[in-house]
Amino acid sequence: MSLREVSARNAGQKPRGGINVTQNPIETGSERHKKPQKPIYKKWWFYLILVLAVFIIYLIRPGRNGGKRIDWSKIVLKEELPKPPSTRGNLSINTSEKLSVSLMGVKDDQYQKYKDDCSAKGFTIDPVQSSGTYEAYNSKGFKLHLSHSSDDISIDLQAPMTFGEITWPTSTLGKVLPTPKSLKGKISYESDESFQLYISDTSKADYDQYVAECSSRGFNVKYNKGERSYYADNNEGYHVSLTYVGNNIMSVEIHAPKGKDVASSQQSSSEKASDGSQQEQKPQENKADSTKIRADFKSAMDSYEAFMNKYVDFMKKYKANPSDPKLLANYSKMMSQYAETINKFDQWKSDGMNDAETAYYIDVQARVSKKLLEVQ
């Protein structure tokens, strides 16, 4: 190789005669000072955008916290209510008879405004409210119940009850009670040992008068009277529960005493002693001397209330979808458990309860009776 060719190679130049000489691209022309480009995923702002995007998706995703987007336009009873401030939550029942929905992300001021909107919509009849609940009827007879807690709102709307002319029971149970002023109503259930009726066309004044009549008939033993409720026994152990439901409706419920032969009770009550004088009826002694609630009694009451809550939840699902094979399979079992639970509960209803237990018994029965109204 000549000296000329060696000089050309060292200078990074292509020698004459077509001989290729390897060049260093860094030292050639315009590329001498050019830096390589970083991939986009190595840019600092790329990760900032990514974090913001994930956070936004988390906030708006349908299933956050167990809720989902609810299409309010598909709510069957939507015309009866204003649209709520949130449509993310859980829809339990959506039929022409009942709406039950829980919605998330509702602040205190939003709840107050929605309650005012419901009042403006007509839900102002016989209102009952507290700091976190509101209950009222509208002129059509729809019953609304709102509850608000921890940024969640529950909306329950019940269609009006259907009433017709009824015949007052002629059994012993019916005869120990006065016949109400109105006989337009609905029979919830009726048996030899108990019945429950809903009587319409009954004002609050009519209800108060009926309570007074029951008291004068002897239902003034171990009584508990509230603004809209009255629970009492008579000397024979019959127990009556009266409730002013609202919207000119009252509930009348009565239970025979434990072990009472209701078929012959009317005859036995009029039996006379051998000298022709009527036998004096003496109240039974209270077998529970303690003023404290017995552990087995409280356990029985709590178990009863827990089951009845479970029963109401089941019946809500069943009414919403009566053709569901899983619900159909459990229906007979649930009805059997219901009858057994009612029977066990009634067995405690006797003069053996002390004052504390009677008060607790009445409280449990009141809560359960109110809960059962949700599936009437």
C-alpha positions, 0 to 999 in steps of 0.5 A: 500500500502506498503512502498516499493510500495510508494517508487517505485511510487515516483521514477517513476519506475514500481513496481514489480508485474506488477503494472503500474506507470505513468511516466513523459516522459520529465524525461525518458532516451534519451528524457530528453533534446529533444526540440519540432520541429517548423512547416516549416511555422514558419521558417524565411526563409520560408517567404523570399522564398515565397516573392521571388517566388511571385515577380518572378511570378509577373514579368513573368506572361502573363497578366501583365500591360494588355499585354500577350505573343505573339507567333511570329511564328504565325505572318502572316507577320513575314518573312518581319520583324526581331523578336522584342526584346519583345513578350509581349504586345497586338496584334491588327491586324495579317493578310496578309494585315496588322500587328499592334502590341504594345510590352512592355518592350523595352528600348531605346537601344533595340529600336535603335537596332531593327530599325537598324535591320529593315533597314538591312532587307531592310526598307530603301526606302523613310525613315522618322524618328524622335527621337521616330518614323521611317517609310520606305518602302522595295523593295517589297512595304511593309510600316513599321511604328515604334514608341517608347515611355515609354518602349513600341514599336508599329509596324505597317506593311502594305502590298503593295497597288495593282495598275492597269490602271485607267481612269482619272475622266472626271467630273468637278472635274477631269477637274480642275486638270491636268492629272498626268504623270502616270495613274496607280493607285488605286481609294480610292473613287469618287463622284460628290463632291470629289474624292481621287486617289493613283497614282503609278510610280510617283517619288518625282520629278514627284510629285513636278512637279504635284504640280507646275502644280496644282499651275499654274492651279490656286490652289495657294489660301490659300496654305500650302506647305510642303516637301511631302504635298500641300494643296490649294484652287482656286478662285472658292473654289475647294480644293486640297490635294496632298501628296507624300506617298512614294515609288513612290506613290502620293495621289490626293484628291479634294473637290468641294466648299460648295453649288457648282453645279458641274454639271453646274460649267464648263458652268458657269465659261465660261459664258460671260457678255452681251457685250461679255466680260468674267465676272471677277471672284472676290474672296469672302470676308473673312467673318471671320475677326478675326485672332483667331480661333472661338470656334465652329470651333475648336470644329467641327474640333476636333470632326471630327478628334476624330471621324475619329480616331475612324473610323480608329480603327473600320475599322482595327478591321473589316478588321481583322475579317469581320465575327464578328457579333458585328462588322457587326451590327455596320458597317452600323451605322459607315458608316452612321456616316462617311458620315455625319461627312464628310459632316459636315466637308466639310461645313466649307470649304469655304472662311469664314475661316480666316487665323488661321482657314484655317491653323488649318483646313489644319493641321487637314485634313493632320493628318486625311489623314495620319491616313486613310492610315492605312486602305487603 
